[in-house]
């Protein structure tokens, strides 16, 4: 797996939570079905299909908001299963109708796999960055190191 990095980290900060929301049936019912909440299915769809990615054609987002080819493949699959539900219930259907659609379980399953992959990839990238930063600190002398040695003599 090759991590292509993220050109637009702020985009990723929108994409990952949107995928996590699609992977969580309890979140969907607890948040999306409450009119006073900001997030709903339309918001999540806008994030994943319009604003920060294109789940119908995610390949151009590799290295921008998607890290790996595997993420691209699963995002495309997520776009496909979501589109299947949308065709089944109709574009203007309420969130509750989407959530009750028999094929919605496919959206949850694919989103779950994608969420796990994205979070794992982000954690691996963070661990690598941490390791690189620690290595660069180990090779740099710390301020006052020679003074401490001199005081011990």
HELIX and SHEET records of a PDB file:
HELIX    1   1 UNK A    9  UNK A   22  1                                  14    
HELIX    2   2 UNK A   25  UNK A   27  1                                   3    
HELIX    3   3 UNK A   28  UNK A   32  3                                   5    
HELIX    4   4 UNK A   41  UNK A   45  1                                   5    
HELIX    5   5 UNK A   46  UNK A   51  3                                   6    
HELIX    6   6 UNK A   58  UNK A   61  5                                   4    
HELIX    7   7 UNK A   69  UNK A   89  1                                  21    
HELIX    8   8 UNK A   95  UNK A  100  1                                   6    
HELIX    9   9 UNK A  104  UNK A  138  1                                  35    
HELIX   10  10 UNK A  145  UNK A  152  1                                   8    
END                                                                             
